[in-house]
Amino acid sequence: MYVTVKCNQNLIIGDVVSFNEQNQKWQKATALTEEISVVKTIPAHDELNNIYTCKIIVSGIARVFASQDIPIQGGQLNINDGKVFVDNSLVESPGFIVPKDINEADRTAGSQIVIVIR
C-alpha cells in the first residue's frame, strides 16, 4: 500500500523515510524512533504549491538499500541513514529483511534488498 506525501527533494527510490514533525515532511530515517516507510517514486515538484511530493510504501514488500552486509537468513530490520541492516537484538521491529533468494547475489552494503514492512 502506498500514499502520496510531502517530502524532501533529495530522496531516491528505495530510501527508508520517517516523518519529521518540525518541517512536516518525510525525510530519510535515521533510527527506529518513528514509523517508517519506503520511497516508491522520485520526488516531483508541485509548482503551484512549491513543494515536493512522492509516493511512499507504508506496508508490505519493498526494495531498499543495505547499510551493511546482510546475512543469508535475513532478520529484524534496523535503520541507518535511510538504509537498513539486520539487528536481531531488537525486541520489536517495524519489519524484517527477507532471507536471501537462492539465485540472488551476496547482499553487501549498498545493494538493494527486499524487506517487509508490518
C-alpha positions, 0 to 999 in steps of 0.5 A: 500500500502506498500514499502520496506525501510531502517530502524532501527533494533529495530522496531516491527510490528505495530510501527508508523515510520517517516523518519529521514533525518540525518541517512536516515532511518525510525525510530519510530515517535515521533510527527506529524512533518513528514509523517508517516507510519506503520511497516508491517514486522520485520526488516531483515538484508541485509548482503551484504549491512549491513543494515536493511530493512522492509516493511512499510504501507504508506496508508490505514488500519493498526494495531498499538499500543495505547499510551493511552486509546482510546475512543469508537468513535475513532478520529484524530490520534496523535503520541507518541513514535511510538504509537498513541492516539486520539487528536481531537484538531488537525486541520489536521491529517495524519489519524484517529483511527477507532471507536471501533468494537462492539465485540472488547475489551476496547482499553487501552494503549498498545493494538493494534488498527486499524487506517487509514492512508490518 
